[in-house]
Amino acid sequence: MSSETNMDLNNMEVRHCDTLIINASVIDGSGSAPFAADVAVDGGRIARIATDGSLRSWHALQVIDGSGKVLSPGFIDVHTHDDTNVIRTPSMLPKLSQGVTTVVVGNCGISAAPVSLKAEPPDPMNLLGEAGAFSYPTFASYVEAVNRAQPSINVAALVGHTALRSNQMDRLDRAATESEIAAMCAQLSEALAHGALGLSTGLAYGNAINAPTAEVLALAEPLANAGGIYATHLRSEFADILEAMDEAFRIGKHARVPVVISHLKCAGVENWGRSAEVLEALEQAQRYQPVGCDCYPYTASSSTLDLKQVTDTIDIMVTWSEPHPAMGGKLLAEIAAEWQVDLMEAARRLQPAGAVYHCMQDDDVNRILSHPASVVGSDGLPNDPLPHPRLWGAFPRVLGYYSREQKLFPLTVAIRKMTGLSAERFGLTERGLVREGYWADLVLFDPDTVRDAATFSDPMQPAEGIEAVWVNGALSYLGGTEKAATALRAGRFLARQAAAPAVVA
């Protein structure tokens, strides 16, 4: 990649732009075939796309030669837990170095706003940070904080059901009362009025599992008028997954809003091989309502150490433990043997703690990831001291491992799953495509070398092959030997602007 300044003061017809990217192979995020083009960026937006060399006479402050590289929309990470990190660590290098230009926060029922804590954050809200990181009693205050922090990437947000429960209830091991639901609805409505994308739930977690379906049905009612969506970490991803999917579809149908199933998977050895059955259920629901899902490109999950998931049939690696920090990086089985106790007792002694669960099968991940309804989300955990490598590597892994090496789908399909389809599903207007007039969220990468470098033993590694990233037209990351964010931080809060589409697959 080279950079130069063009000066053509003698040509009074010359057009001006901030950045001109020439000789790139453009994959525009729509699923269409690549095409060679020059792209002009001006005022944060894509000013012109030309395939005939007509932009070469333009006067650009910066010219980038994209020969041999692919220029695509910046990747949209639809499933993150970056809620407080976009404010506390606004450079957001784990995402920016992958080519991510927008994150959706507030997934799995946990969000940083609106939140008023009475004590330590309840599990799994502790994944978002310690109590001091929660200082947004209204959604409007969170929006203001994001824009004040000026993160390197754009931020869109869901509102978490567990966060609302924590605000309004004295105990989370019971159903909410009518008055508590009404108070939650009022907070959700305030958030929707200030641009929240919709509501998320994490019904599998201990602090939401006692919420009956009726509670979520009532809470979801304000979504339709605002054009919001319902995203859910299902009540079960194990043997009862079909029943859990039915519950999600019922909530979406009642609320008259699209449903997004978060990190769809077949978890647990006894559940392996059921992905065809699960996807058939999803396709059946799509006949009657808008339904989609997101998926991360790994066979291991990660969250807090959940006693319900303790088993000797898979490897469980402990990533952190408050009372026993030295156990981070060890298998639960090794810790149990060292302490001469069984797995469950070891897991109890480690609480609170985090873990990676090697709980999925390759064939199931391949089938779900390649399904037309799937978009990509990292589900990365930025506050984990030994994070799952998806935090730094999810998007390059789709490009390098799944598309180029495994040939699971063409590069055009991979990019659509990470850009155009993602923007459409979450109502992010003028994002996700290389189109004239759209915001210039762009990534330039080498299709022959792009790959994830993060591993389970060494997870904080920037990807290879990501050459440059622009956010709202600002050159925000340079790859190559630098692999560093620039001084420009041009991200902003993205308020919901468009109702989610009626058909999402």
Residue pairs with C-beta under 8 A, 6 or more apart in sequence:
1 64
1 65
1 66
1 69
1 444
1 467
1 468
1 480
2 63
2 64
2 65
3 62
3 63
3 64
4 63
5 61
5 62
5 63
6 20
6 58
6 59
6 60
6 63
7 59
8 14
8 57
8 59
11 57
13 57
14 57
14 58
14 59
15 40
15 48
15 55
15 57
15 58
15 59
16 42
16 58
16 59
16 60
17 40
17 41
17 42
17 47
17 48
17 58
17 59
17 60
17 61
18 41
18 42
18 43
18 60
18 61
18 62
18 473
19 40
19 41
19 42
19 60
19 61
19 62
19 63
19 64
19 440
19 470
19 473
19 475
20 38
20 39
20 40
20 41
20 55
20 58
20 60
20 62
20 63
20 64
21 38
21 39
21 40
21 41
21 63
21 64
21 66
21 71
21 442
21 444
22 38
22 55
22 56
22 63
22 64
22 65
22 66
23 36
23 38
23 65
23 66
23 67
24 36
24 37
24 38
24 39
24 66
24 67
24 69
24 70
24 71
24 444
25 34
25 35
25 36
25 66
25 69
25 70
25 71
25 447
26 34
26 35
26 36
26 37
26 39
26 49
26 70
26 71
26 72
26 434
27 34
27 70
27 71
27 72
27 411
27 412
27 415
27 434
28 72
28 73
28 420
28 433
28 434
28 435
29 72
29 73
29 415
29 416
29 419
29 420
29 423
29 432
29 433
29 434
30 416
30 420
30 433
31 412
31 413
31 416
31 420
32 412
33 412
34 70
34 411
34 412
35 51
36 51
37 49
37 50
37 51
37 71
38 49
38 50
38 51
38 53
38 55
38 56
39 46
39 48
39 49
39 55
39 71
39 434
39 442
40 46
40 47
40 48
40 49
40 50
40 55
40 58
40 60
41 47
41 440
41 442
41 470
41 473
42 473
43 473
44 439
44 440
44 472
44 473
44 474
44 490
45 437
45 438
45 439
45 440
45 473
46 434
46 435
46 436
46 437
46 438
46 439
46 440
46 442
47 436
48 55
48 58
48 436
49 434
49 435
49 436
62 475
64 444
64 468
66 444
68 446
69 444
69 445
69 446
69 447
69 467
70 411
70 444
70 445
70 446
70 447
71 434
71 442
71 443
71 444
72 99
72 415
72 419
72 434
72 442
72 443
72 445
73 101
73 415
73 419
73 420
73 423
73 431
73 432
73 433
73 434
73 441
73 442
73 443
74 99
74 100
74 101
74 102
74 419
74 441
74 442
74 443
74 469
74 470
74 471
75 98
75 99
75 100
75 101
75 102
75 376
75 395
75 418
75 419
75 443
76 100
76 101
76 102
76 103
76 104
76 375
76 418
76 419
76 422
76 423
76 426
76 428
76 431
76 432
77 95
77 100
77 102
77 103
77 104
77 376
77 377
77 378
77 380
77 394
77 395
78 104
78 260
78 294
78 375
78 376
78 377
78 422
78 425
78 426
79 104
79 107
79 262
79 263
79 294
79 296
79 377
79 378
79 379
80 95
80 103
80 104
80 105
80 107
80 377
80 378
80 379
80 380
81 105
81 107
81 108
81 110
81 127
81 128
81 379
81 380
81 381
81 382
81 383
82 92
82 95
82 103
82 105
82 155
82 380
82 382
83 105
83 106
83 110
83 111
83 112
83 113
83 128
83 157
84 112
84 128
84 129
84 133
84 134
85 92
85 129
85 382
85 383
86 92
86 103
86 105
86 146
86 149
86 151
86 153
86 155
86 491
87 145
87 146
87 149
87 151
88 129
88 133
89 382
90 149
90 150
90 151
90 152
90 489
90 491
91 151
91 152
91 485
91 489
92 103
92 151
92 152
92 153
92 485
92 491
93 152
93 462
93 484
93 485
94 380
94 382
94 391
94 392
94 460
95 103
95 153
95 378
95 380
96 152
96 153
96 469
96 471
96 476
96 477
96 485
97 392
97 462
97 463
97 466
97 477
97 479
97 483
97 485
98 378
98 392
98 393
98 394
98 395
98 396
98 462
98 463
98 466
99 395
99 396
99 443
99 445
99 463
99 466
99 469
100 153
100 378
100 395
101 153
101 154
101 441
101 442
101 443
101 469
101 470
101 471
101 476
101 491
102 153
102 154
102 155
102 156
102 428
102 431
102 441
102 494
103 153
103 154
103 155
103 156
104 156
104 157
104 158
104 197
104 377
104 426
105 111
105 112
105 155
105 156
105 157
105 158
106 112
106 157
106 158
106 159
106 160
106 196
106 197
106 200
107 158
107 160
107 200
107 202
107 231
107 233
107 262
107 377
107 379
108 124
108 160
108 200
108 201
108 202
108 205
108 233
108 262
109 160
109 161
109 162
109 163
109 200
109 201
109 202
109 203
109 205
109 208
109 233
110 124
110 125
110 127
110 128
110 160
110 162
110 163
110 200
110 202
111 128
111 157
111 158
111 159
111 160
111 163
111 200
112 128
112 129
112 133
112 134
112 136
112 142
112 163
113 136
113 137
113 138
113 139
113 141
113 142
113 157
113 159
113 163
113 191
114 136
114 137
114 138
114 139
114 141
114 142
114 159
114 163
114 164
114 167
114 187
114 190
114 191
115 121
115 125
115 134
115 136
115 137
115 163
115 166
115 167
116 137
116 167
117 131
117 134
117 166
118 166
119 131
120 126
120 130
120 131
121 128
121 129
121 130
121 131
121 134
121 166
122 162
122 166
122 172
122 207
123 205
123 206
123 207
123 304
123 352
124 162
124 202
124 205
124 207
124 303
124 304
125 134
125 160
125 162
125 163
125 166
126 304
126 352
127 303
127 304
127 354
127 381
127 383
127 384
128 134
128 383
129 383
135 141
135 145
136 142
136 145
138 190
138 194
139 157
139 159
139 187
139 190
139 191
139 194
139 195
139 196
140 190
140 194
142 157
143 194
143 195
143 493
143 495
146 155
146 492
146 493
147 492
147 493
150 489
150 490
150 491
150 492
151 489
151 491
152 471
152 476
152 477
152 485
152 488
152 489
152 490
152 491
153 471
153 476
153 491
154 431
154 441
154 471
154 472
154 491
154 492
154 493
154 494
155 491
155 492
155 493
155 494
156 197
156 426
156 428
156 493
156 494
156 495
156 496
157 191
157 195
157 196
157 197
157 493
158 196
158 197
158 198
158 199
158 200
158 229
158 231
159 187
159 188
159 191
159 192
159 196
159 198
159 199
159 200
160 199
160 200
160 201
160 202
161 184
161 199
161 200
161 201
161 202
161 203
161 208
161 211
161 216
161 219
162 172
162 201
162 202
162 205
162 207
162 208
164 184
164 187
164 188
164 219
165 172
165 176
165 180
165 184
165 207
165 208
165 211
166 172
166 207
167 183
167 184
167 187
168 176
168 180
168 183
168 184
168 187
169 176
169 180
172 206
172 207
172 208
172 210
173 206
173 207
173 210
174 210
175 210
175 211
175 212
175 214
175 215
176 184
176 211
176 215
181 215
181 218
181 219
184 219
185 218
185 219
185 221
185 222
188 196
188 199
188 219
188 222
188 223
189 222
189 226
192 198
192 222
192 223
192 226
192 228
192 496
193 226
194 495
195 493
195 494
195 495
195 496
196 228
196 496
197 228
197 229
197 426
197 427
197 496
198 223
198 228
198 229
198 230
198 231
198 257
198 496
198 500
199 219
199 220
199 223
199 228
199 229
199 230
199 231
200 230
200 231
200 232
200 233
200 262
201 208
201 211
201 216
201 230
201 231
201 232
201 233
202 208
202 232
202 233
203 209
203 211
203 216
203 232
203 233
203 234
203 235
203 244
203 247
204 233
204 234
204 235
204 236
204 237
205 233
205 306
206 306
209 235
213 247
213 250
213 251
216 251
217 250
217 251
217 254
217 255
220 230
220 251
220 252
220 254
220 255
220 257
221 254
221 255
222 228
223 229
223 230
223 255
223 257
224 255
224 256
224 257
226 496
227 427
227 496
227 498
227 499
227 500
228 257
228 496
228 500
229 257
229 258
229 259
229 260
229 425
229 426
229 427
229 500
230 248
230 251
230 252
230 255
230 257
230 258
230 259
230 260
231 259
231 260
231 261
231 262
232 248
232 251
232 259
232 260
232 261
232 262
233 262
233 263
234 241
234 244
234 245
234 247
234 248
234 261
234 262
235 243
235 244
235 247
236 243
236 244
237 244
237 265
237 266
237 267
237 268
237 271
238 267
238 268
238 270
238 271
239 268
239 270
239 271
241 266
241 271
241 274
241 278
242 277
242 278
242 281
245 261
245 278
245 281
245 282
245 285
246 281
248 259
248 261
249 259
249 285
249 289
249 291
251 259
252 258
252 259
252 289
252 290
252 291
253 288
253 289
257 500
258 289
258 290
258 291
258 292
258 425
258 500
258 501
258 502
258 504
259 285
259 289
259 290
259 291
259 292
260 291
260 292
260 293
260 294
260 425
260 426
260 504
261 282
261 291
261 292
261 293
261 294
262 293
262 294
262 377
262 379
263 294
263 295
263 296
263 301
263 377
263 379
264 278
264 282
264 293
264 294
264 295
264 368
264 374
265 295
265 301
265 359
265 360
265 364
265 365
265 368
266 272
266 273
266 274
266 275
266 278
266 360
266 361
266 364
266 368
267 301
267 357
267 359
267 360
268 311
268 313
268 314
268 359
269 311
269 313
269 314
269 359
270 313
272 360
272 361
272 364
273 361
273 363
273 364
274 364
275 363
275 364
275 367
275 368
276 367
278 368
279 367
279 368
279 371
279 373
282 291
282 293
282 371
282 373
283 373
285 291
286 373
286 503
286 504
286 505
290 500
290 501
290 502
290 503
290 504
291 373
291 504
291 505
292 373
292 374
292 375
292 425
292 504
292 505
293 368
293 371
293 373
293 374
293 375
294 374
294 375
294 376
294 377
295 365
295 368
295 369
295 374
295 375
295 376
295 377
296 376
296 377
296 378
296 379
296 390
296 394
297 365
297 369
297 376
297 390
297 394
297 397
297 398
297 401
297 402
298 360
298 365
298 388
298 389
298 390
298 394
298 397
299 358
299 359
299 360
299 361
299 362
299 365
300 356
300 357
300 358
300 359
300 360
300 388
300 456
301 356
301 357
301 359
301 360
301 379
301 388
302 319
302 354
302 355
302 356
302 357
302 379
302 381
302 384
302 387
302 388
302 390
303 354
303 355
303 357
303 381
304 352
304 353
304 354
304 355
305 316
305 318
305 321
305 332
305 347
305 350
305 351
305 352
305 353
305 354
305 355
306 355
307 344
307 347
307 348
309 316
309 355
309 357
309 359
310 316
310 332
310 343
310 344
310 347
311 343
312 333
312 343
314 357
314 358
314 359
315 331
315 333
315 358
316 331
316 332
316 333
316 355
316 356
316 357
316 358
317 329
317 330
317 331
317 332
317 355
317 356
317 358
317 456
318 327
318 328
318 329
318 330
318 331
318 332
318 335
318 350
318 353
318 354
318 355
319 328
319 329
319 353
319 354
319 355
319 356
319 384
319 385
319 386
319 387
319 388
320 328
320 353
320 354
320 384
320 385
320 386
321 327
321 328
321 350
321 351
321 352
321 353
321 354
322 351
322 352
322 353
323 349
323 350
323 351
324 335
324 349
324 350
324 353
327 335
327 350
327 353
328 385
328 386
329 386
329 457
332 343
332 346
332 347
332 350
332 355
333 343
335 346
335 350
336 342
336 343
336 345
336 346
339 345
339 346
339 349
341 349
347 353
354 381
354 384
356 388
356 456
366 402
366 406
366 408
368 374
369 376
369 398
369 402
369 408
370 408
370 409
372 505
373 504
373 505
374 417
375 417
375 418
375 421
375 422
375 425
376 394
376 395
376 398
376 417
376 418
376 422
377 394
378 390
378 391
378 394
378 395
379 388
379 390
379 394
380 387
380 388
380 390
380 391
380 392
380 394
381 387
381 388
381 391
382 391
384 391
386 459
387 459
387 460
388 456
388 459
389 452
389 454
389 455
389 456
389 459
389 461
390 397
390 454
391 454
391 459
391 460
392 452
392 453
392 454
392 459
392 460
392 461
392 462
392 463
393 452
393 453
393 454
393 461
393 463
394 452
395 418
395 463
396 445
396 450
396 451
396 452
396 453
396 463
396 464
396 465
396 466
397 451
397 452
398 414
398 417
398 418
399 411
399 414
399 415
399 445
399 447
399 450
399 451
399 465
400 449
400 450
400 451
400 452
400 464
400 465
401 451
401 452
402 408
402 409
402 414
403 409
403 410
403 411
403 413
403 414
404 411
404 447
404 448
404 450
409 417
411 447
419 432
419 433
420 432
420 433
421 432
422 428
422 432
423 429
423 431
423 432
423 433
424 432
424 501
424 504
425 500
425 501
425 504
426 500
427 496
427 497
427 498
427 499
427 500
428 494
428 497
428 498
429 497
429 498
430 437
430 438
430 439
431 438
431 439
431 441
431 494
432 441
434 442
439 472
439 473
440 470
440 472
440 473
441 470
441 471
441 472
442 469
442 470
443 466
443 468
443 469
443 470
444 466
444 467
444 468
444 469
445 465
445 466
445 467
445 479
446 465
446 467
447 465
448 465
449 464
449 465
450 463
450 464
450 465
450 466
451 463
451 464
451 465
452 463
453 461
453 462
453 463
453 464
454 460
454 461
454 463
455 461
462 479
462 483
464 479
465 479
466 477
466 479
467 478
467 479
467 480
468 475
468 477
468 478
468 479
469 475
469 476
469 477
470 476
471 488
471 490
471 491
472 490
472 491
472 492
473 490
474 486
474 488
474 489
474 490
475 486
475 488
476 485
476 486
476 488
476 489
476 490
477 484
477 485
477 486
478 484
478 486
